[in-house]
């Protein structure tokens, strides 16, 4: 089975499973930002703005993200927090990513003994509207699993099959018709079950015998019964050669001996020789010559000049 032959519902199921696995890993991981700022420093920076001429009035901390709590030391809940702190390189302002582990309670000696960093940020936001922060709700398990399953269903179950068919149609894979033809050829090449040969003797059927009798009857009606022609010919010959007394004959037939002349020897009746006369053939001088193989050629003798012996 090729990739393009996988049904869409199978891709959808694979997408849901993959999305849930990614959500599980995602919720169990922490942000990869160094959290080296103390809670006191974070409280001071969060409520301040810059007095530098290059960034006057801008908040010191921006892009604040509060992640769901994890279990920290002594069994306390800890909120990982990441942000970007305003710093200066010469007269150029830059933002540096930093973080803090905000334990519960975040502010000690507070009326709310279980206050968190979220409560602190809400109070700062009321006094400083320029500060922006958000809670990473997508990292909570109930939302993370729903987001992961939905994303896998849409991407792997919906987009991926269409993309695969598009790539196959563009010639980057074998089409389904070629695969089916190859399977049919492979299936037809398999040896079939052996069939026992029919070894029973086969003779002429009743229809063949009936056709043969009809054909024989037709020939007899045209030619006559077998032997009738020979008998008639014998009777006719007897009447011609040796007739009875009524025709003036003696009834005796004289046999005719064929006269055979021998090819050679002496005739017994006349004593004449029947040998084939022997003809003398003049022999001629022959010489053999040739460039590649000998060829018989008659020898030519030059006539002698007169006066020379």
matplotlib code that plots the C-alpha trace (Angstrom):
import matplotlib.pyplot as plt

x = [0.0, 1.3, 1.0, -1.7, -3.8, -4.3, -7.9, -8.6, -10.2, -6.9, -4.9, -7.4, -7.0, -3.2, -3.4, -5.4, -3.0, 0.0, -1.6, -2.3, 1.3, 2.6, 0.3, 1.5, 5.1, 4.2, 2.4, 5.2, 8.0, 9.0, 10.0, 13.6, 14.4, 16.9, 14.9, 17.5, 15.6, 14.4, 10.8, 11.9, 13.6, 10.6, 8.3, 10.5, 11.0, 7.3, 6.2, 8.8, 9.3, 12.5, 14.0, 16.6, 16.3, 16.3, 13.3, 11.8, 8.4, 8.7, 8.1, 11.1, 9.4, 7.4, 6.1, 5.3, 4.0, 2.8, 2.8, 0.6, 2.0, 4.3, 5.3, 8.4, 10.5, 8.8, 5.7, 4.9, 3.2, 5.5, 4.5, 7.2, 7.3, 9.2, 9.6, 11.9, 13.9, 14.9, 18.7, 21.0, 24.1, 25.6, 22.6, 20.8, 17.9, 17.7, 15.4, 16.8, 14.8, 14.8, 12.5, 11.5, 10.1, 7.1, 6.3, 3.1, 2.6, 4.3, 4.0, 4.6, 2.9, -0.1, -3.8, -4.1, -1.8, -2.2, -1.7, 0.1, 2.0, -1.2, -2.8, 0.3, 0.3, -3.4, -2.8, 0.1, -1.9, -4.5, -1.8, 0.3, -1.8, 1.3, 2.3, 1.0, 1.0, -0.9, -1.5, -0.4, -3.7, -2.7, -0.2, -3.0, -3.7, -7.4, -6.8, -3.5, -5.0, -7.9, -5.7, -3.3, -6.0, -7.7, -4.5, -3.5, -7.0, -6.9, -3.2, -2.6, -6.2, -7.2, -4.2, -1.7, -3.8, -4.7, -1.0, 0.0, -2.5, -1.3, 2.4, 1.4, -0.6, 2.5, 4.5, 6.4, 5.0, 3.3, -0.4, -3.0, -3.8, -0.2, -0.2, -3.4, -2.1, 1.1, -0.9, -3.1, 0.0, 1.6, -1.6, -1.9, 1.7, 1.1, 0.8, -2.8, -4.0, -3.0, -5.9, -5.7, -5.6, -8.5, -6.8, -10.0, -9.9, -12.0, -13.7, -16.1, -19.4, -22.8, -23.1, -19.8, -20.8, -24.1, -22.5, -20.0, -22.9, -24.7, -21.5, -20.9, -24.5, -24.1, -21.0, -22.5, -25.5, -23.2, -20.5, -22.4, -21.8, -18.2, -17.1, -19.9, -17.6, -14.9, -17.4, -19.0, -15.6, -14.6, -17.8, -17.4, -13.8, -14.7, -17.4, -15.0, -11.9, -13.3, -16.8, -18.8, -19.7, -22.6, -20.2, -17.9, -15.2, -13.7, -14.1, -10.3, -8.4, -4.9, -2.6, -0.6, 3.0, 4.7, 7.7, 10.6, 13.7, 16.7, 19.0, 22.1, 23.2, 22.1, 18.5, 17.5, 15.3, 17.5, 20.9, 21.5, 23.6, 21.8, 24.9, 25.1, 27.8, 30.9, 31.8, 35.4, 35.8, 38.9, 41.0, 42.3, 45.2, 44.0, 46.0, 45.0, 45.6, 44.0, 44.9, 42.8, 41.9, 42.7, 40.5, 40.7, 41.4, 42.2, 45.9, 46.6, 49.7, 51.3, 51.8, 55.3, 56.8, 57.5, 60.8, 61.6, 61.4]
y = [0.0, 3.4, 6.6, 8.0, 4.8, 5.5, 6.6, 10.0, 8.7, 6.8, 10.1, 11.8, 9.2, 9.5, 13.2, 13.1, 10.6, 12.7, 15.9, 14.3, 13.1, 16.6, 18.2, 15.8, 16.7, 20.4, 20.6, 18.8, 21.1, 24.4, 27.5, 27.6, 31.0, 31.5, 32.5, 34.2, 37.3, 37.4, 38.1, 41.4, 42.6, 41.6, 43.6, 46.7, 46.5, 45.8, 49.1, 51.3, 53.1, 54.2, 57.7, 57.3, 59.9, 57.1, 55.3, 57.7, 56.6, 53.0, 50.2, 48.3, 44.9, 43.9, 40.7, 39.2, 35.6, 33.7, 29.9, 27.4, 26.5, 23.6, 22.0, 23.6, 23.2, 22.2, 21.3, 24.9, 25.9, 28.0, 30.1, 30.3, 33.8, 35.1, 38.7, 41.0, 43.6, 47.0, 47.6, 49.9, 49.3, 52.8, 54.9, 52.1, 50.4, 46.6, 44.0, 40.9, 37.8, 36.9, 35.1, 34.5, 31.7, 33.3, 31.2, 31.2, 33.5, 36.0, 38.9, 38.0, 39.7, 40.3, 40.2, 37.3, 34.5, 32.6, 35.6, 34.8, 36.7, 37.0, 39.0, 41.3, 42.0, 42.8, 45.4, 46.9, 47.0, 49.2, 51.8, 51.5, 50.9, 50.6, 47.3, 44.2, 40.6, 37.4, 34.0, 31.0, 29.3, 27.0, 25.3, 24.0, 20.3, 20.6, 23.2, 21.8, 18.4, 20.0, 22.2, 19.4, 17.0, 19.7, 20.8, 17.2, 16.5, 19.5, 19.3, 15.6, 14.4, 17.2, 19.0, 16.2, 13.8, 16.5, 17.5, 13.9, 13.5, 16.8, 15.6, 12.2, 14.0, 16.1, 13.0, 12.6, 9.1, 6.2, 6.7, 4.4, 3.0, 1.9, 0.2, -1.6, -2.8, -4.0, -5.9, -7.5, -8.6, -10.0, -11.9, -13.3, -14.5, -16.8, -20.5, -21.7, -24.9, -28.0, -29.6, -33.4, -34.2, -36.2, -39.5, -41.3, -42.6, -40.5, -42.3, -41.1, -40.0, -41.2, -38.1, -38.8, -42.4, -41.3, -38.7, -41.4, -43.8, -41.1, -40.2, -43.9, -44.3, -41.3, -42.7, -46.1, -44.5, -42.6, -45.3, -48.5, -51.4, -52.4, -55.3, -54.7, -53.0, -55.6, -58.5, -56.8, -56.1, -59.8, -61.1, -58.7, -59.8, -63.4, -62.9, -61.1, -63.3, -66.7, -67.2, -70.3, -72.7, -70.5, -67.9, -70.2, -70.4, -73.3, -71.8, -71.9, -68.6, -68.4, -66.5, -63.8, -63.8, -60.5, -60.3, -59.0, -58.0, -58.3, -55.3, -57.4, -60.9, -63.2, -63.6, -67.2, -67.4, -65.8, -66.1, -62.4, -60.5, -57.8, -56.3, -52.5, -51.5, -50.1, -46.7, -45.7, -42.2, -40.4, -39.5, -36.0, -34.7, -32.9, -30.8, -29.5, -25.9, -23.2, -20.4, -21.6, -25.2, -27.5, -27.3, -29.7, -27.9, -29.4, -29.2, -27.1, -28.2, -25.7, -27.0, -27.7, -25.3, -26.9, -28.2, -29.1, -32.6]
z = [0.0, -1.0, 1.1, -1.2, -0.7, 3.1, 3.7, 5.1, 8.3, 9.1, 8.7, 11.0, 13.7, 13.3, 13.6, 16.8, 18.5, 17.4, 18.7, 22.1, 22.4, 21.6, 24.1, 26.8, 26.2, 25.9, 29.2, 31.0, 29.8, 31.2, 29.3, 28.2, 29.6, 32.4, 35.5, 37.6, 38.7, 42.3, 43.3, 44.9, 41.7, 39.6, 41.8, 41.6, 37.8, 37.1, 38.7, 37.1, 33.8, 32.1, 32.6, 29.8, 27.0, 24.4, 26.0, 28.4, 29.8, 28.5, 31.0, 32.2, 31.8, 28.7, 27.1, 30.5, 30.3, 33.3, 32.9, 34.8, 38.2, 38.9, 42.1, 43.6, 46.7, 50.0, 48.0, 47.1, 43.9, 41.6, 38.6, 36.0, 34.6, 31.5, 30.3, 28.5, 30.4, 29.1, 29.0, 27.2, 25.2, 25.1, 24.1, 22.3, 24.1, 23.9, 25.3, 27.1, 27.8, 31.5, 34.0, 37.6, 39.7, 41.4, 44.5, 46.4, 48.3, 46.0, 48.5, 52.1, 54.9, 52.7, 53.7, 51.2, 52.4, 49.1, 46.8, 43.5, 40.9, 38.9, 41.7, 41.8, 38.1, 38.1, 40.8, 38.9, 35.7, 37.3, 38.2, 35.0, 31.9, 29.7, 31.3, 29.3, 30.5, 29.7, 31.2, 29.0, 29.1, 26.2, 28.6, 30.9, 30.4, 29.5, 26.9, 25.6, 24.9, 23.1, 21.0, 20.2, 19.1, 17.0, 15.3, 14.5, 13.1, 10.8, 9.7, 9.4, 8.8, 6.4, 4.9, 4.6, 2.5, 0.0, -0.2, -0.8, -3.6, -5.1, -5.1, -6.6, -9.3, -10.1, -10.8, -7.5, -6.9, -8.7, -9.5, -8.0, -11.5, -12.0, -8.5, -9.3, -12.6, -11.0, -8.4, -11.1, -13.0, -9.9, -9.1, -12.6, -12.6, -9.6, -10.6, -10.6, -9.1, -11.1, -12.9, -13.5, -17.2, -18.6, -19.7, -20.6, -24.3, -26.6, -29.5, -32.2, -30.9, -32.1, -34.2, -35.9, -36.7, -38.1, -40.3, -41.5, -42.4, -44.3, -46.3, -47.1, -48.3, -50.5, -52.1, -52.7, -54.4, -56.8, -57.5, -56.8, -54.5, -54.0, -56.4, -58.9, -61.4, -61.2, -61.6, -64.7, -66.2, -65.7, -67.3, -70.3, -70.8, -70.8, -73.4, -75.8, -75.5, -75.2, -76.6, -76.3, -79.1, -80.0, -81.2, -83.1, -80.6, -78.8, -75.3, -74.8, -74.2, -75.4, -73.0, -74.4, -73.4, -73.2, -75.3, -73.3, -75.0, -72.8, -72.6, -73.1, -74.1, -76.9, -78.1, -77.5, -80.6, -83.3, -81.7, -82.2, -79.8, -78.0, -76.3, -76.4, -78.9, -77.2, -78.5, -78.2, -77.0, -78.1, -75.1, -75.0, -73.1, -70.1, -67.7, -64.3, -63.3, -61.3, -58.8, -55.9, -56.8, -59.7, -62.8, -65.7, -68.9, -72.3, -73.3, -76.3, -78.4, -80.5, -84.1, -85.0, -87.6, -90.9, -91.5, -87.9, -86.7]

ax = plt.figure().add_subplot(projection="3d")
ax.plot(x, y, z, "-o")
ax.set_aspect("equal")
plt.show()
